Amino acid sequence: MGSELELFREARNWKRYFAERLSPHLRGRVLEVGAGIGGTTRVLFNAGVERWVCLEPDRSMVPRIEAVAGELGARERIEVRVGTVAELAPDEKFDAILYIDVLEHIADDEDELRRSAAHLAPRGKLIVLSPAHQFLFSKFDEAVGHCRRYDRAGLRELTPAGLELASLYYLDSVGFAASLANRMLLKQSQPTPAQIQLWDRRMVPLSRIADRLLQRKFGKTIVGIWTRPA
């Protein structure tokens, strides 16, 4: 568990794709839950952010995240903390809270989002990006510690009290085929670097086009965005 972070680190087209979708929602004070090796921080940190808190329960990841902050020239604006949402100060508020490929690892996802919602400032955004469709749950999901995959109904049911669901859509419609092939045929517990490159370099650019044509109603990744009314 955790090896997938290194494996997907070079999936640059995919990271750019979801960054284009999510970056407009990131401003002011941002909390990234489960920062890992800093890969999400690297692609989503932007000039509109005043303070970016990387919350990571695994202390061994801290040097990696700090190195990313140095590469971005943002050591003063990026803070690394070891811990979980449950350990945040009750009065600490954020303008955006991120779960990028994280919520599916958490056993009690409903309680997790409820805790996060308490730390969302007025007009703040709670953003979840996770693998989609439980029927695609594979040996890879098991190997990397996923508890589940999500669909639109499943994420909608997790809406915390006091928040409004603003957006709910799928990404990577072409990559869906790769996930289905692994689930039904390959049954791998880990994709190879060559498979990651094929998906990232060939399938993701096609998904950019197909997703738009399909109005983002189909794909192997799901995005949910909630807001706290003013």
C-alpha angles and dihedrals in degrees: 000000000000095000089103089070091066093041094055096037092099095048089113100159091052093048092049090049097054091038090060089053097046106032095080088064095054119092141126112004116009129188117199110196114208097012094182112180094346098262094132092044089055095056102035104039108105144170093267092065117099096183130005117196116199107203112194128164094203109081092197089069094061097089090051093052092045089052090055090051088054092049090052091049089235107113091132093054101038116073123188119209130180111222146052138281089265089066097055118113109264093238097048111116134188135195091218134018119195133204105178109178088333112096092068088063094057117090097208099040094164093057090045093057091044089056092047093049089060088063097050117110122222110288088014123145128230107201127192126183114180143151112280136227122029091223086068091058104131144172087274090060089051093047094054095044103257114164094194148334123242141232130189094270092048095052093043090056090056093062105136120231111269095025130099123218104237103172136013120173147135131248135195103037092172092050087057087078092057092051092048091050091052092048096048106027118010097036091191123172089208131021117231122246088249091056091049090051092049092051095044099042100036111020102038095056089051090048090057088063098036095047091056092049091048090047088238092286094130136041147106095263127057128205125199124184123188128184134203109228117239 
